[in-house]
């Protein structure tokens, strides 16, 4: 019997082939298995209530204490030396990017070729900070902000377009000096925004120090921090860490970070703007309740005291290029909306582009007054719809006021016949205020 069993196993192994056998011999990925099981538990749990949890405290004073204070000229020169060193042993994927940096003399304030699993991280000054400068902008990219990604060139061009229109009044720092997520799934995780937010807050104080060093302590030079897509959540997190900025702009932003109201920020009355085109897919996740560890806070377009800006239309000239360099053609003069509007807001000379530019150069409409909230915000809870049947014990039913398997309530069971919980069941609006 034992010999027959061994022969049978050997036959199965031969039919399966070596690749499958190799996979079977690999040790299981425990982290991936754990995440999969956690996701299944969230789905199979049926009706879930996700309340607003207390905000964790943030220490603001640590930002100024960590400033290195190295002049930007020194940083740019040192980083170009690092690019030269990296170019010497670069593979075919990296060499053309490094060659472009050297040929164009890009002013890198940060260069980390090994960050983001070898895809690279960077910060770049576009334009110059001198006696003509009235504003220095910080433009934080969205996901996949890597040197080896097309976003490296794309955000350089976006910043260059804004700087070129200002006649020297505006300089822009494209800031992507950290570990960024890639894709919608990673971009939904909260674990990226906090370290990036703190690093951005530190850099904003370095920038203020550099402005003071170049233009003097009495120079009236503004700093405007703008975040696009996931970058908006980074800017929101940086505000909680003491971001140094005169105004904030959310461009198709993922959220305001871990706050409920402007008065959760250290500077509640700071001018804040938001611009999102209709039909942008980011609108499906802005401000949505999410499980712990996911989501980026309130919707910037509906956040209290924020001035929402219209996106308008493409420029009327069909020969002008879009954000990818393709001529507008039949799209010229059309409304900016839909899936591609997430990037189309950067099309040069479009209505949306002018709105962004005006915020940077201090020509945007004023933001509304922002008095303290008059009453505490009501607790908001969301009931996720039942996805699959679940098992509920008798004790859970008794503790839950009559909750039955499948999310049903027994009429007349519990206090107030099941209506006193301030929650909704599947098929209704799904969100209520609990006073």
PEQUISUL-V19585 format. One record per residue. N is the residue number from 1. RES is the residue in three letters. OMEGA is omega in whole degrees, -180 to 180 (NA if undefined). D_CENTER is the distance of its C-alpha to the mean C-alpha in Angstrom with 1 decimal. Layout:
n & res & omega & d_center
N & RES & OMEGA & D_CENTER
N & RES & OMEGA & D_CENTER
This chain:
n & res & omega & d_center
1 & UNK & -180 & 61.5
2 & UNK & 180 & 59.3
3 & UNK & 180 & 60.2
4 & UNK & 179 & 59.4
5 & UNK & 180 & 55.9
6 & UNK & 178 & 55.1
7 & UNK & 179 & 56.3
8 & UNK & 177 & 54.2
9 & UNK & 180 & 51.0
10 & UNK & 178 & 51.9
11 & UNK & 176 & 52.3
12 & UNK & -178 & 48.9
13 & UNK & 179 & 47.3
14 & UNK & 179 & 49.1
15 & UNK & -178 & 48.1
16 & UNK & 180 & 44.4
17 & UNK & -176 & 44.4
18 & UNK & -178 & 43.1
19 & UNK & 180 & 39.4
20 & UNK & 179 & 39.2
21 & UNK & 179 & 41.3
22 & UNK & -180 & 39.0
23 & UNK & -179 & 36.1
24 & UNK & -178 & 38.1
25 & UNK & -179 & 39.0
26 & UNK & 176 & 35.5
27 & UNK & -179 & 34.3
28 & UNK & 175 & 31.8
29 & UNK & -173 & 28.1
30 & UNK & 180 & 28.0
31 & UNK & -180 & 24.3
32 & UNK & 178 & 23.7
33 & UNK & 179 & 26.6
34 & UNK & 179 & 25.3
35 & UNK & 178 & 21.9
36 & UNK & 179 & 23.8
37 & UNK & 179 & 26.2
38 & UNK & 178 & 23.6
39 & UNK & 178 & 22.1
40 & UNK & 179 & 25.6
41 & UNK & 178 & 26.5
42 & UNK & -179 & 23.6
43 & UNK & -175 & 24.9
44 & UNK & 180 & 28.5
45 & UNK & 178 & 28.3
46 & UNK & -177 & 28.8
47 & UNK & -179 & 28.1
48 & UNK & 175 & 25.4
49 & UNK & -178 & 24.7
50 & UNK & -179 & 21.4
51 & UNK & 174 & 22.1
52 & UNK & -179 & 20.1
53 & UNK & 178 & 20.7
54 & UNK & -180 & 21.6
55 & UNK & 178 & 18.9
56 & UNK & -179 & 19.4
57 & UNK & 178 & 20.8
58 & UNK & 179 & 19.2
59 & UNK & -176 & 21.6
60 & UNK & -172 & 21.0
61 & UNK & -178 & 24.2
62 & UNK & -177 & 23.2
63 & UNK & -177 & 21.0
64 & UNK & -178 & 24.1
65 & UNK & -175 & 26.2
66 & UNK & -174 & 24.1
67 & UNK & 175 & 24.4
68 & UNK & 175 & 26.2
69 & UNK & 179 & 27.2
70 & UNK & 179 & 27.9
71 & UNK & -176 & 28.7
72 & UNK & 180 & 26.4
73 & UNK & 180 & 29.4
74 & UNK & 180 & 30.1
75 & UNK & -178 & 26.6
76 & UNK & -180 & 26.6
77 & UNK & -179 & 30.1
78 & UNK & -179 & 29.3
79 & UNK & 174 & 26.2
80 & UNK & 174 & 28.4
81 & UNK & 179 & 30.9
82 & UNK & 177 & 28.4
83 & UNK & 178 & 27.6
84 & UNK & 180 & 31.3
85 & UNK & 180 & 31.8
86 & UNK & -180 & 29.0
87 & UNK & -178 & 30.5
88 & UNK & -180 & 33.9
89 & UNK & -175 & 32.9
90 & UNK & 175 & 30.0
91 & UNK & -177 & 30.1
92 & UNK & 178 & 30.2
93 & UNK & -175 & 26.5
94 & UNK & -173 & 25.8
95 & UNK & -180 & 28.9
96 & UNK & 179 & 28.2
97 & UNK & 180 & 24.8
98 & UNK & 178 & 26.5
99 & UNK & 178 & 29.4
100 & UNK & 179 & 27.4
101 & UNK & -178 & 25.9
102 & UNK & -178 & 29.6
103 & UNK & -177 & 31.1
104 & UNK & 180 & 28.9
105 & UNK & -179 & 28.8
106 & UNK & -175 & 25.1
107 & UNK & -177 & 24.5
108 & UNK & 174 & 22.2
109 & UNK & 178 & 21.5
110 & UNK & 180 & 20.0
111 & UNK & -179 & 20.9
112 & UNK & -175 & 20.3
113 & UNK & -177 & 21.6
114 & UNK & -180 & 21.6
115 & UNK & 179 & 18.0
116 & UNK & 178 & 15.8
117 & UNK & 177 & 19.1
118 & UNK & 178 & 20.8
119 & UNK & 173 & 18.3
120 & UNK & 175 & 17.9
121 & UNK & -175 & 15.7
122 & UNK & 166 & 16.6
123 & UNK & -174 & 16.6
124 & UNK & 173 & 19.0
125 & UNK & 177 & 21.0
126 & UNK & -173 & 21.9
127 & UNK & -178 & 25.0
128 & UNK & 176 & 27.0
129 & UNK & -178 & 27.3
130 & UNK & -174 & 30.9
131 & UNK & 179 & 33.2
132 & UNK & -172 & 31.9
133 & UNK & 175 & 28.3
134 & UNK & -180 & 27.3
135 & UNK & 168 & 23.5
136 & UNK & 179 & 21.1
137 & UNK & 171 & 17.6
138 & UNK & 180 & 14.5
139 & UNK & -178 & 12.1
140 & UNK & -178 & 8.8
141 & UNK & 174 & 8.1
142 & UNK & -178 & 5.6
143 & UNK & -179 & 6.8
144 & UNK & 177 & 10.5
145 & UNK & -177 & 10.7
146 & UNK & 178 & 14.2
147 & UNK & -177 & 17.5
148 & UNK & 178 & 19.2
149 & UNK & 178 & 16.8
150 & UNK & 179 & 17.5
151 & UNK & 179 & 14.3
152 & UNK & 179 & 16.4
153 & UNK & -175 & 19.0
154 & UNK & -178 & 16.9
155 & UNK & 172 & 14.9
156 & UNK & -180 & 18.3
157 & UNK & 179 & 20.0
158 & UNK & 178 & 17.7
159 & UNK & -179 & 18.2
160 & UNK & 178 & 21.9
161 & UNK & -180 & 22.5
162 & UNK & -178 & 21.4
163 & UNK & -177 & 23.5
164 & UNK & -178 & 26.4
165 & UNK & -171 & 26.8
166 & UNK & -178 & 27.1
167 & UNK & 176 & 30.3
168 & UNK & -179 & 29.2
169 & UNK & -173 & 27.8
170 & UNK & 167 & 24.2
171 & UNK & -177 & 22.6
172 & UNK & 172 & 19.0
173 & UNK & 170 & 17.2
174 & UNK & -172 & 14.6
175 & UNK & 176 & 12.9
176 & UNK & -172 & 11.5
177 & UNK & 179 & 13.9
178 & UNK & -179 & 12.7
179 & UNK & -178 & 11.9
180 & UNK & 175 & 8.9
181 & UNK & 176 & 8.6
182 & UNK & 179 & 10.5
183 & UNK & -176 & 10.9
184 & UNK & -176 & 10.0
185 & UNK & 178 & 11.7
186 & UNK & -179 & 10.1
187 & UNK & 179 & 6.6
188 & UNK & -177 & 8.0
189 & UNK & -179 & 9.3
190 & UNK & -171 & 9.0
191 & UNK & 179 & 11.0
192 & UNK & -168 & 8.5
193 & UNK & -176 & 7.0
194 & UNK & 178 & 10.6
195 & UNK & 177 & 12.3
196 & UNK & 178 & 9.8
197 & UNK & 179 & 10.1
198 & UNK & 179 & 13.8
199 & UNK & 178 & 14.2
200 & UNK & 177 & 12.8
201 & UNK & 177 & 15.1
202 & UNK & -179 & 17.9
203 & UNK & -180 & 17.5
204 & UNK & 176 & 17.6
205 & UNK & 173 & 21.0
206 & UNK & 179 & 22.1
207 & UNK & 178 & 21.5
208 & UNK & 177 & 23.6
209 & UNK & 179 & 26.2
210 & UNK & 178 & 26.5
211 & UNK & 179 & 26.8
212 & UNK & -180 & 29.6
213 & UNK & -176 & 31.2
214 & UNK & -172 & 31.5
215 & UNK & -180 & 32.2
216 & UNK & -176 & 33.7
217 & UNK & -178 & 32.8
218 & UNK & -178 & 33.8
219 & UNK & -179 & 31.7
220 & UNK & -180 & 29.8
221 & UNK & -178 & 26.7
222 & UNK & 169 & 23.4
223 & UNK & 178 & 19.9
224 & UNK & 179 & 17.2
225 & UNK & -179 & 13.5
226 & UNK & 178 & 11.3
227 & UNK & 179 & 7.6
228 & UNK & 176 & 7.2
229 & UNK & 178 & 5.1
230 & UNK & 178 & 1.5
231 & UNK & 176 & 4.0
232 & UNK & 177 & 5.1
233 & UNK & 177 & 4.3
234 & UNK & 178 & 5.7
235 & UNK & 178 & 8.3
236 & UNK & 177 & 9.1
237 & UNK & 179 & 9.7
238 & UNK & 178 & 11.6
239 & UNK & 179 & 13.7
240 & UNK & 178 & 15.0
241 & UNK & 176 & 16.1
242 & UNK & 178 & 18.0
243 & UNK & 175 & 16.1
244 & UNK & -178 & 18.9
245 & UNK & 176 & 18.3
246 & UNK & 177 & 20.5
247 & UNK & -179 & 18.0
248 & UNK & 180 & 14.3
249 & UNK & 175 & 12.9
250 & UNK & -178 & 10.0
251 & UNK & -176 & 10.3
252 & UNK & -167 & 9.6
253 & UNK & 178 & 6.7
254 & UNK & -180 & 5.2
255 & UNK & -177 & 7.2
256 & UNK & -178 & 9.3
257 & UNK & -166 & 8.8
258 & UNK & 178 & 12.2
259 & UNK & 174 & 14.6
260 & UNK & -172 & 17.0
261 & UNK & 177 & 18.5
262 & UNK & -178 & 18.5
263 & UNK & 167 & 21.2
264 & UNK & 175 & 19.0
265 & UNK & 175 & 17.7
266 & UNK & 177 & 20.3
267 & UNK & -173 & 20.8
268 & UNK & -174 & 20.7
269 & UNK & 177 & 22.3
270 & UNK & 177 & 20.1
271 & UNK & -180 & 19.7
272 & UNK & -179 & 16.4
273 & UNK & 177 & 15.9
274 & UNK & 178 & 13.8
275 & UNK & 178 & 14.5
276 & UNK & -178 & 13.9
277 & UNK & 175 & 16.6
278 & UNK & -180 & 18.7
279 & UNK & 175 & 18.3
280 & UNK & -177 & 14.7
281 & UNK & 179 & 13.7
282 & UNK & 180 & 10.3
283 & UNK & 180 & 13.0
284 & UNK & -180 & 14.1
285 & UNK & -180 & 11.3
286 & UNK & 175 & 10.6
287 & UNK & -179 & 12.6
288 & UNK & 174 & 14.2
289 & UNK & -177 & 15.9
290 & UNK & 176 & 15.0
291 & UNK & 177 & 16.9
292 & UNK & -179 & 16.5
293 & UNK & 180 & 13.8
294 & UNK & 178 & 11.5
295 & UNK & -175 & 9.5
296 & UNK & 171 & 7.4
297 & UNK & -173 & 10.5
298 & UNK & 177 & 12.4
299 & UNK & -179 & 12.2
300 & UNK & -178 & 11.9
301 & UNK & -180 & 14.8
302 & UNK & -178 & 17.0
303 & UNK & -176 & 16.3
304 & UNK & 175 & 19.6
305 & UNK & 178 & 20.6
306 & UNK & 174 & 17.9
307 & UNK & 179 & 19.6
308 & UNK & -176 & 18.3
309 & UNK & 179 & 19.2
310 & UNK & 180 & 20.8
311 & UNK & 173 & 19.8
312 & UNK & -170 & 23.5
313 & UNK & 172 & 25.0
314 & UNK & 174 & 25.1
315 & UNK & -174 & 27.7
316 & UNK & -178 & 31.3
317 & UNK & -179 & 32.3
318 & UNK & -180 & 32.0
319 & UNK & 179 & 32.4
320 & UNK & -178 & 29.1
321 & UNK & 171 & 26.4
322 & UNK & -175 & 23.1
323 & UNK & 179 & 19.8
324 & UNK & -179 & 21.3
325 & UNK & 180 & 24.7
326 & UNK & 179 & 26.5
327 & UNK & -177 & 28.9
328 & UNK & 179 & 28.0
329 & UNK & -177 & 31.4
330 & UNK & -180 & 31.8
331 & UNK & -178 & 28.3
332 & UNK & 180 & 29.4
333 & UNK & 180 & 29.5
334 & UNK & 176 & 27.7
335 & UNK & 176 & 25.1
336 & UNK & -179 & 21.5
337 & UNK & 175 & 20.3
338 & UNK & -173 & 19.5
339 & UNK & -175 & 17.4
340 & UNK & -179 & 17.5
341 & UNK & 179 & 16.6
342 & UNK & 176 & 12.9
343 & UNK & -176 & 14.3
344 & UNK & 178 & 17.6
345 & UNK & 178 & 16.5
346 & UNK & 179 & 16.9
347 & UNK & -174 & 20.5
348 & UNK & 179 & 22.7
349 & UNK & 170 & 25.0
350 & UNK & 178 & 23.6
351 & UNK & 180 & 23.4
352 & UNK & 180 & 19.6
353 & UNK & 178 & 19.8
354 & UNK & 178 & 22.5
355 & UNK & 178 & 20.5
356 & UNK & -180 & 17.8
357 & UNK & -178 & 20.6
358 & UNK & 176 & 22.5
359 & UNK & -179 & 19.8
360 & UNK & -175 & 19.9
361 & UNK & 175 & 23.7
362 & UNK & 177 & 24.2
363 & UNK & -180 & 25.8
364 & UNK & 176 & 23.5
365 & UNK & -180 & 25.1
366 & UNK & 175 & 25.1
367 & UNK & -179 & 22.9
368 & UNK & 173 & 24.9
369 & UNK & -176 & 26.5
370 & UNK & 178 & 24.7
371 & UNK & 177 & 27.4
372 & UNK & 178 & 26.9
373 & UNK & -176 & 26.6
374 & UNK & 179 & 30.1
375 & UNK & 180 & 29.8
376 & UNK & 178 & 27.5
377 & UNK & 177 & 24.9
378 & UNK & 178 & 26.3
379 & UNK & 179 & 24.9
380 & UNK & 179 & 23.1
381 & UNK & -180 & 23.3
382 & UNK & 177 & 22.6
383 & UNK & 178 & 25.0
384 & UNK & -178 & 23.7
385 & UNK & 180 & 26.4
386 & UNK & -177 & 28.8
387 & UNK & -180 & 28.1
388 & UNK & 178 & 31.1
389 & UNK & 178 & 34.2
390 & UNK & 179 & 34.1
391 & UNK & 178 & 36.8
392 & UNK & -179 & 37.3
393 & UNK & 179 & 40.1
394 & UNK & 179 & 42.7
395 & UNK & 177 & 41.6
396 & UNK & 178 & 38.1
397 & UNK & -180 & 39.7
398 & UNK & -180 & 41.8
399 & UNK & -176 & 39.0
400 & UNK & 177 & 36.7
401 & UNK & 174 & 39.4
402 & UNK & 179 & 40.5
403 & UNK & -179 & 37.4
404 & UNK & 174 & 38.9
405 & UNK & -176 & 37.6
406 & UNK & 175 & 35.4
407 & UNK & -178 & 34.2
408 & UNK & 175 & 37.6
409 & UNK & 175 & 39.2
410 & UNK & 179 & 42.9
411 & UNK & 175 & 44.5
412 & UNK & -179 & 46.1
413 & UNK & 178 & 44.6
414 & UNK & -176 & 42.9
415 & UNK & 174 & 42.6
416 & UNK & 178 & 42.3
417 & UNK & 175 & 42.5
418 & UNK & -179 & 38.9
419 & UNK & -176 & 37.7
420 & UNK & -176 & 37.1
421 & UNK & 180 & 33.8
422 & UNK & -178 & 31.8
423 & UNK & -180 & 30.0
424 & UNK & 179 & 30.3
425 & UNK & 179 & 31.3
426 & UNK & 177 & 30.2
427 & UNK & 178 & 30.9
428 & UNK & -174 & 30.3
429 & UNK & 175 & 27.4
430 & UNK & -180 & 25.7
431 & UNK & 174 & 24.6
432 & UNK & 173 & 27.0
433 & UNK & 176 & 27.3
434 & UNK & -175 & 29.3
435 & UNK & NA & 31.2
